[in-house]
Amino acid sequence: MFAGFSWAIWTTRNKMAIEKKIPKAPSDVIYCAISLMQKWSLLLKEEDRETFDWAKDAIMKWMKSFQPNTIAVSDIVEI
């Protein structure tokens, strides 16, 4: 799971830096990670796949109840 999230963050960062494509919401990165992990889960052992499915379902349940912050937060300041 760590590898899936790391890869999703890395590819999103590259798209932002190189292609200037900024995700519309942070949840887009999470959905990308879940998609990657679902593809890779076919290579897991059966017991590991069950653990993965449990974790994926927990993440999806959390994402469905997620309420994003409506206030734009930035660390960029004009001087």
C-alpha positions as CSV (number, residue, x, y, z in Angstrom):
1,M,0.0,0.0,0.0
2,F,2.9,2.3,0.8
3,A,4.3,1.8,-2.7
4,G,0.9,2.6,-4.3
5,F,0.5,5.8,-2.5
6,S,4.1,6.8,-3.0
7,W,3.8,6.1,-6.8
8,A,0.6,8.1,-7.0
9,I,2.2,11.1,-5.2
10,W,5.3,10.9,-7.3
11,T,3.5,10.8,-10.6
12,T,1.2,13.6,-9.5
13,R,4.2,15.7,-8.5
14,N,5.8,15.0,-11.9
15,K,2.6,16.0,-13.8
16,M,2.5,19.2,-11.7
17,A,6.2,20.1,-12.3
18,I,6.5,19.0,-15.9
19,E,3.1,19.2,-17.5
20,K,1.6,21.9,-15.2
21,K,-1.4,19.7,-14.6
22,I,-2.7,20.3,-11.0
23,P,-5.2,17.9,-9.6
24,K,-8.6,19.4,-8.9
25,A,-8.7,17.8,-5.4
26,P,-6.4,15.8,-3.1
27,S,-8.9,13.0,-3.3
28,D,-7.8,12.6,-7.0
29,V,-4.4,11.4,-5.8
30,I,-6.0,8.9,-3.4
31,Y,-8.2,7.5,-6.1
32,C,-5.2,7.2,-8.4
33,A,-3.3,5.3,-5.6
34,I,-6.3,2.9,-5.1
35,S,-6.5,2.3,-8.8
36,L,-2.8,1.4,-9.0
37,M,-3.0,-0.8,-5.9
38,Q,-6.0,-2.7,-7.4
39,K,-4.0,-3.5,-10.5
40,W,-1.1,-4.7,-8.4
41,S,-3.3,-6.7,-6.0
42,L,-3.6,-9.4,-8.6
43,L,0.0,-10.3,-8.0
44,L,-0.5,-10.8,-4.2
45,K,-0.9,-14.0,-2.3
46,E,-4.5,-14.8,-1.4
47,E,-4.2,-13.9,2.3
48,D,-2.4,-10.7,1.4
49,R,-5.1,-9.8,-1.1
50,E,-7.7,-10.2,1.5
51,T,-5.8,-7.8,3.8
52,F,-5.5,-5.4,0.9
53,D,-9.2,-5.6,0.1
54,W,-10.1,-4.8,3.7
55,A,-7.8,-1.8,3.7
56,K,-9.0,-0.6,0.3
57,D,-12.6,-0.9,1.5
58,A,-11.8,1.1,4.7
59,I,-10.1,3.9,2.6
60,M,-13.1,4.0,0.2
61,K,-15.5,4.2,3.1
62,W,-13.5,7.1,4.5
63,M,-13.4,8.8,1.1
64,K,-17.2,8.6,0.7
65,S,-17.7,10.4,4.0
66,F,-14.8,12.9,3.4
67,Q,-15.9,16.6,3.6
68,P,-13.2,18.8,2.0
69,N,-12.3,22.1,3.4
70,T,-14.0,24.9,1.5
71,I,-11.4,27.5,2.5
72,A,-8.4,27.6,0.2
73,V,-5.2,27.1,2.2
74,S,-1.8,28.1,0.8
75,D,1.7,28.4,2.1
76,I,2.5,31.1,-0.6
77,V,2.6,34.6,0.8
78,E,3.2,37.9,-1.0
79,I,5.8,40.2,0.5
